[in-house]
Amino acid sequence: MCERLLAEGLITNLSRFPDHPSSHYEWTKQLERTEDYAQNLSADWIIHCDADEVRLSPWPTVTLLDGIKFVDSLGYSAIDFTVLNFFFTDCVAYDHEFKPANFVEFDFGRHSSYLWQIKAWKNLGVKVNLSASGGHSVEFPNRRVYPFKFLTKHYPLRSERQANLKVFRNRIPRLSIERQEKGWHQHYDVLQFAKSVEPWCSFELYPFDQHIFELEFVVESLSGIGIEQDSVYSVSKRTLVQTNLFLAKEFQKCTDQIKNLEQGVADLIHSRQAAEKAATALRASTSWRITEPLRRVAYTWKKCTERIAGLCRRL
């Protein structure tokens, strides 16, 4: 698709990073590559934008380009974004061709990583830092962030097939290194015990109507205030139910194993007590007292034999 866009003149440059597929998701290196690439661009403004994102100005009748020009004219050098996550439902998904217009139900990005999205900046000819924040907040000297947020329409999970490939093949198995070293990518933790990503129900999401959105969510959209934060990645209720059922079964298995282990420990204690009782009775018996001198002679003979053998080895 990118090669087609390049051939049609819709993009001016195309490069792949890394040069070959990697077994690990190397987000830090990708961000460092973006920092180097951005430094060499001649553009006035730069946006760090993923393929599943659409950037918009906060004013419906103003294009993104004109919105950025307005922010620039006021002397600001960076723009923050409010994230709207559009998910697939029973009624809306795509199999072959993705059309954003078909996705009309959303939820705000509630994970902490979504509430800080300074991803557009003025090109001041200096190298910026994206990697320190995991790509969520560009850093450079004398940064001035426009106080009103722009919008990001985000389409991370667009169908059951795409969602399961992304989560269980391309993300969770490849995140372990950066997760351990940097503590990143923890928003996928809620899905690691799920068997699949299930569709959202309409009642879980907000219907997106541009006019209603402008009236009802103006504060959340422009400032992020009022968006309730969540520590986990957005998942459908059905996915959570499926995960909870799986965890309940695993919990029951662990409970049964603990009971078996406890019974095993109790049996061992009982056996030990029985053995100690038998040993006490043996030591108190007449035969034990009679044979005690013989046991002492045998023990002394064994020690002498070992000492003589040791002397012989030295000689």
Buried (B, 14 or more C-beta within 10 A) or exposed (E): EEEEEEEEEEEEEEEEEEEEEEEEBBBBBBBBBBBEEBEEEEEEBBBBEEEBBBBBBBBEEBEBEEBBBBBBEEEBBBBBBBBBBBBBBEEBBBEEEBEEEBBBBBBBBBBEBBBBBBBBBBBEEEEBBBBEBBBBBBBBEEBEBBEBBBBBBBBBBBBBEBBBEBBBEEBBEBBEBBBEEEEBBBBBBBBEEBEBBBBBBBEBBBEBEEEEBEEEBEEBBBBBEEBEEBEBBBBBEBBBEBBEEEEEEEEEEEEEEEEEEEEEEEEEEEEEEEEEEEEEEEEEEEEEEEEEEEEEEEEEEEEEEEEEEEEEEEE
